[in-house]
Amino acid sequence: MYRHLGRTTLTTGEEMDLGVVEAPDPAWAAQLDPFLGHKPNEYRFHVQESLQKPLDALQTLFYIGTLGGRVITHVMIVGSGGVGILGHVYTLPEHRRKKAFHALMRAQMDDCIGRNYTIIILGTGYDSPPYWIYHGFGFRSITPGSGSMMWSVGPDAVSTYWREGAATARPVLWADWPHLDLLLGRPAEAMEEQPRSFYFGISDRGSMEGPFLALAVAQRRDASIQAAVLHVPRDTDERGSIVGLAVLAPEARSFGARRVLDVYVHPRWFDQAAELARSVLAPGTPVVSYTTATDGVRSHMLTGLGFKHEASLRRAVRTSAGLRDLTMYVDEDV
């Protein structure tokens, strides 16, 4: 469904219409899919899927500026439960430097506030021209010197999101995408172990904007790949928090002879890490898992699940604190 958000006058005097396409809307696929055709395949997979059918509770919003019905500038928000990812910013080269995107982003931010979004995340180059555009709309670096940026509706939005609550494990959903970006991108705490995610290649912290889509594509190709989250339901507006992620998938290093178990849980819910891991484990192929601490929460969780220490690779992981040993745990009896 297309909804008109207003009109704006560009620096050239042209009148641009502002609007949002709320997916699914197959009628807009013929224009939006080619407009975003330069994106990597996994991103186009989401664009194509979202325009054709609902993706559980994930909201996909294509904000567009049009001249004569033709899209010239675009930004997308994907979100659920008040948390969103901003991406796919693109303006046709011949329409740049007309303030087209600036006007569109103002309309998009106003619309997201009206939809009760409380946190929006994006990734860009630190100190680049786009960085300062986003900065002007209230986005700030998540960590100093980072191009990972966040906007929140108020100073307590993030702490409210991470407030205490009982969590349960369930299979991953499309609607978890922005929440996992928030979880895996949060600043590390002192007691956390690296790598944050071996499977997704995240050491201290990182974005899940692309990796989540890569997982979705991989699961479509290989039904044996399991993924689950720890979900904390909240009592209003269908909101909730995602506080953990577990993935069980073929390990590339062993050419599929083993599966890798990847578990990351917010420190506040460390005591439920084993529950989350059990939700994806299944008998069959031997399973390997990795950490940088032999006496940490993750290693104790793995030994409690029956994993045994197999080897340590010296100085194999680069972290913010320098090179760390990578410790491998294996369960041959899964």
PLY file of the C-alpha trace (Angstrom):
ply
format ascii 1.0
element vertex 334
property float x
property float y
property float z
element edge 333
property int vertex1
property int vertex2
end_header
0.00 0.00 0.00
1.30 3.44 -0.95
0.66 6.34 1.41
1.35 9.93 0.42
3.39 11.88 2.98
3.51 15.29 1.33
5.39 17.31 -1.30
8.63 19.24 -1.26
10.34 21.70 -3.57
13.83 20.68 -4.64
16.64 23.20 -5.10
15.94 23.05 -8.86
12.32 24.13 -8.32
10.97 20.66 -9.13
8.10 19.40 -6.97
8.82 15.97 -5.48
6.17 13.75 -3.93
7.03 12.01 -0.65
5.48 8.69 0.25
5.90 5.26 1.75
5.20 1.83 0.28
4.14 -0.49 3.08
5.06 -4.02 2.06
3.74 -6.32 0.83
2.74 -4.51 -2.36
3.45 -6.53 -5.55
2.44 -3.57 -7.74
5.53 -1.65 -6.64
7.96 -4.54 -7.25
8.44 -3.56 -10.90
9.87 -0.20 -9.86
11.48 -0.82 -6.46
13.31 -4.06 -7.29
15.25 -2.55 -10.23
15.84 0.68 -8.29
17.63 -1.38 -5.61
19.16 -3.80 -8.14
22.70 -2.75 -7.19
22.30 -4.28 -3.72
23.91 -7.67 -2.88
21.80 -10.76 -3.57
20.78 -11.38 0.06
19.41 -7.83 0.33
17.49 -8.23 -2.93
16.13 -11.51 -1.57
14.49 -9.60 1.28
13.22 -6.80 -1.01
11.63 -9.30 -3.38
10.16 -11.46 -0.63
8.76 -8.53 1.35
7.02 -6.97 -1.65
5.27 -10.24 -2.50
4.11 -11.52 0.89
4.10 -10.80 4.65
7.27 -11.78 6.50
5.63 -12.71 9.82
5.53 -9.54 11.98
8.41 -7.72 10.24
7.40 -4.30 8.93
9.15 -3.28 5.70
8.68 0.37 4.75
10.04 1.72 1.47
10.14 5.52 1.72
10.32 7.10 -1.71
10.60 10.48 -3.37
9.07 10.57 -6.85
9.02 12.93 -9.81
6.20 12.23 -12.26
5.61 8.89 -10.58
9.24 7.80 -10.99
11.30 6.96 -7.89
14.41 9.15 -7.65
15.38 8.74 -3.98
14.77 6.02 -1.40
15.37 4.88 2.17
14.05 1.69 3.80
13.07 0.95 7.38
12.63 -2.63 8.56
11.31 -2.99 12.06
9.13 -4.59 14.68
8.18 -3.79 18.25
9.52 -0.24 18.02
13.04 -1.21 16.87
14.17 -0.59 13.30
17.09 -0.68 10.87
17.55 2.17 8.39
19.12 1.13 5.09
19.11 1.13 1.29
19.69 4.88 1.02
20.01 5.72 -2.67
19.37 8.67 -4.95
19.69 8.50 -8.73
22.95 10.23 -9.74
21.20 12.83 -11.90
19.04 13.92 -8.96
21.74 14.30 -6.32
22.61 17.63 -4.68
18.97 18.72 -4.92
18.19 18.07 -1.21
15.90 15.23 -2.32
17.11 12.67 0.21
17.26 15.21 3.03
13.56 15.98 2.51
12.71 12.28 2.26
14.56 11.42 5.47
12.76 14.17 7.36
9.44 12.68 6.21
10.65 9.16 7.08
11.77 10.14 10.60
8.49 11.95 11.28
6.54 8.92 10.05
8.59 6.50 12.19
8.01 8.63 15.28
4.30 8.51 14.48
4.55 4.73 14.30
6.07 4.67 17.81
9.56 3.58 16.83
11.87 4.08 19.82
15.24 2.85 18.45
16.60 2.96 14.88
20.04 1.65 13.90
22.13 2.23 10.77
25.64 1.68 9.47
27.74 4.12 7.45
31.33 5.33 7.16
32.50 7.22 10.22
32.96 10.97 9.61
31.71 10.61 6.02
29.19 13.05 4.47
26.32 10.56 5.08
27.47 10.22 8.71
26.89 13.94 9.26
23.54 13.85 7.49
22.37 11.18 9.92
23.96 13.05 12.81
21.76 16.01 11.91
18.70 13.83 12.42
19.78 12.77 15.92
21.78 9.60 15.17
24.95 9.11 17.22
27.84 6.61 17.07
27.14 3.53 19.20
30.81 3.49 20.20
33.34 6.33 19.77
34.71 6.60 16.25
32.20 4.10 14.83
29.99 4.39 11.76
27.42 2.21 13.51
24.83 4.77 14.62
21.67 4.80 16.69
18.72 7.13 17.13
16.46 6.74 20.14
13.30 8.52 21.12
14.71 9.38 24.54
17.71 8.78 26.80
16.10 5.78 28.50
14.97 3.90 25.38
17.90 1.49 25.31
17.99 0.80 29.06
14.22 0.23 28.96
14.71 -2.30 26.17
17.21 -4.28 28.27
15.16 -4.23 31.48
14.78 -7.49 33.39
12.25 -10.07 32.26
11.74 -13.81 31.89
12.99 -15.14 28.55
12.05 -18.23 26.56
13.76 -19.84 23.57
11.94 -20.01 20.24
12.85 -20.29 16.52
14.12 -17.12 14.88
11.59 -14.98 12.97
11.91 -12.26 10.35
10.65 -9.83 12.99
13.79 -10.53 15.05
16.06 -8.96 12.43
16.30 -5.41 13.87
16.42 -6.73 17.44
19.37 -8.98 16.62
21.14 -6.00 15.05
20.65 -4.18 18.36
21.82 -7.21 20.38
24.97 -8.08 18.40
25.85 -4.41 17.98
25.69 -3.43 21.65
28.95 -2.32 23.31
30.78 -5.19 24.99
30.90 -5.49 28.77
34.02 -6.48 30.70
32.88 -10.04 31.48
31.95 -10.94 27.90
33.94 -13.49 25.90
35.01 -13.24 22.29
34.22 -13.98 19.60
30.72 -12.60 20.05
29.76 -14.71 17.05
32.11 -17.15 15.30
29.48 -18.05 12.70
28.82 -14.44 11.71
32.45 -13.36 12.03
31.81 -10.85 14.83
34.60 -10.42 17.39
33.65 -7.71 19.92
30.51 -6.26 18.34
29.10 -5.92 14.85
26.13 -5.43 12.57
23.52 -8.10 11.83
21.95 -6.14 8.97
23.59 -8.28 6.28
24.43 -11.45 8.25
20.78 -11.98 9.22
19.82 -12.03 5.55
22.68 -14.39 4.75
21.29 -16.71 7.44
17.78 -16.48 5.97
19.11 -17.42 2.53
21.22 -20.25 3.99
18.23 -21.68 5.87
16.19 -21.69 2.69
18.91 -23.73 0.97
19.68 -26.02 3.91
16.79 -26.96 6.19
19.21 -28.51 8.71
20.47 -25.05 9.78
18.84 -24.20 13.09
18.51 -20.73 14.62
16.76 -19.68 17.81
16.47 -16.60 20.00
15.81 -15.83 23.64
12.69 -13.69 23.65
11.48 -11.54 26.55
7.80 -10.68 25.99
6.57 -7.31 27.20
3.04 -6.50 28.26
2.19 -3.65 25.86
1.96 -3.05 22.11
3.28 -6.53 21.20
6.75 -5.31 22.14
9.49 -7.54 23.38
13.24 -7.87 23.63
15.59 -10.34 21.97
18.39 -11.14 24.42
20.12 -14.15 22.88
20.86 -15.90 19.59
21.95 -19.47 18.86
22.81 -20.96 15.48
23.71 -24.55 14.56
25.10 -24.80 11.03
27.69 -26.68 8.95
31.21 -25.55 9.79
33.05 -24.34 6.70
36.49 -25.14 8.17
35.64 -28.86 8.36
33.83 -28.92 4.99
30.60 -29.86 6.72
32.01 -32.81 8.69
31.12 -30.90 11.85
28.52 -28.37 12.80
29.35 -25.17 14.62
27.29 -24.10 17.63
27.21 -20.34 17.98
25.64 -18.84 21.13
25.56 -15.22 22.21
23.46 -14.04 25.16
23.21 -10.64 26.82
25.07 -10.87 30.16
21.87 -10.24 32.10
20.50 -13.55 30.77
23.71 -15.62 30.91
21.98 -18.24 33.06
19.70 -19.15 30.14
22.46 -19.68 27.57
22.34 -23.48 27.97
18.56 -23.51 27.46
19.03 -21.55 24.24
21.79 -23.88 23.04
19.67 -26.99 23.71
16.88 -25.55 21.57
19.04 -25.89 18.41
21.16 -28.97 19.23
20.16 -32.28 17.66
21.78 -35.74 17.54
23.87 -36.64 14.53
26.86 -34.66 13.33
29.67 -33.78 15.79
29.46 -30.18 17.01
32.24 -27.67 17.62
32.03 -24.36 19.46
34.54 -21.59 20.14
35.44 -19.09 22.84
38.46 -17.11 24.03
38.15 -18.04 27.70
38.58 -21.50 29.22
37.02 -20.40 32.53
34.23 -18.13 31.27
30.46 -18.43 31.16
30.46 -19.86 27.64
33.07 -22.53 28.41
31.17 -23.58 31.56
27.96 -23.75 29.52
29.64 -25.95 26.90
31.16 -28.37 29.42
27.78 -28.57 31.14
26.28 -29.61 27.80
28.85 -32.38 27.40
31.42 -30.60 25.23
35.12 -31.28 25.84
38.09 -29.00 25.35
39.90 -30.08 22.18
42.49 -27.43 21.33
43.54 -23.82 21.60
44.76 -21.82 18.63
47.28 -19.25 19.80
46.58 -15.58 19.10
43.88 -16.52 16.57
41.26 -13.85 17.35
41.73 -10.11 17.02
39.76 -8.21 19.66
39.69 -4.63 20.88
42.08 -5.77 23.63
44.54 -7.35 21.18
45.11 -10.89 19.90
43.53 -13.68 21.97
43.76 -17.47 21.93
40.79 -19.26 20.36
39.63 -22.27 22.38
37.76 -25.08 20.67
35.20 -27.32 22.38
33.78 -30.42 20.70
30.91 -32.77 21.41
31.33 -35.95 19.38
28.26 -37.60 20.96
25.55 -35.12 19.97
0 1
1 2
2 3
3 4
4 5
5 6
6 7
7 8
8 9
9 10
10 11
11 12
12 13
13 14
14 15
15 16
16 17
17 18
18 19
19 20
20 21
21 22
22 23
23 24
24 25
25 26
26 27
27 28
28 29
29 30
30 31
31 32
32 33
33 34
34 35
35 36
36 37
37 38
38 39
39 40
40 41
41 42
42 43
43 44
44 45
45 46
46 47
47 48
48 49
49 50
50 51
51 52
52 53
53 54
54 55
55 56
56 57
57 58
58 59
59 60
60 61
61 62
62 63
63 64
64 65
65 66
66 67
67 68
68 69
69 70
70 71
71 72
72 73
73 74
74 75
75 76
76 77
77 78
78 79
79 80
80 81
81 82
82 83
83 84
84 85
85 86
86 87
87 88
88 89
89 90
90 91
91 92
92 93
93 94
94 95
95 96
96 97
97 98
98 99
99 100
100 101
101 102
102 103
103 104
104 105
105 106
106 107
107 108
108 109
109 110
110 111
111 112
112 113
113 114
114 115
115 116
116 117
117 118
118 119
119 120
120 121
121 122
122 123
123 124
124 125
125 126
126 127
127 128
128 129
129 130
130 131
131 132
132 133
133 134
134 135
135 136
136 137
137 138
138 139
139 140
140 141
141 142
142 143
143 144
144 145
145 146
146 147
147 148
148 149
149 150
150 151
151 152
152 153
153 154
154 155
155 156
156 157
157 158
158 159
159 160
160 161
161 162
162 163
163 164
164 165
165 166
166 167
167 168
168 169
169 170
170 171
171 172
172 173
173 174
174 175
175 176
176 177
177 178
178 179
179 180
180 181
181 182
182 183
183 184
184 185
185 186
186 187
187 188
188 189
189 190
190 191
191 192
192 193
193 194
194 195
195 196
196 197
197 198
198 199
199 200
200 201
201 202
202 203
203 204
204 205
205 206
206 207
207 208
208 209
209 210
210 211
211 212
212 213
213 214
214 215
215 216
216 217
217 218
218 219
219 220
220 221
221 222
222 223
223 224
224 225
225 226
226 227
227 228
228 229
229 230
230 231
231 232
232 233
233 234
234 235
235 236
236 237
237 238
238 239
239 240
240 241
241 242
242 243
243 244
244 245
245 246
246 247
247 248
248 249
249 250
250 251
251 252
252 253
253 254
254 255
255 256
256 257
257 258
258 259
259 260
260 261
261 262
262 263
263 264
264 265
265 266
266 267
267 268
268 269
269 270
270 271
271 272
272 273
273 274
274 275
275 276
276 277
277 278
278 279
279 280
280 281
281 282
282 283
283 284
284 285
285 286
286 287
287 288
288 289
289 290
290 291
291 292
292 293
293 294
294 295
295 296
296 297
297 298
298 299
299 300
300 301
301 302
302 303
303 304
304 305
305 306
306 307
307 308
308 309
309 310
310 311
311 312
312 313
313 314
314 315
315 316
316 317
317 318
318 319
319 320
320 321
321 322
322 323
323 324
324 325
325 326
326 327
327 328
328 329
329 330
330 331
331 332
332 333
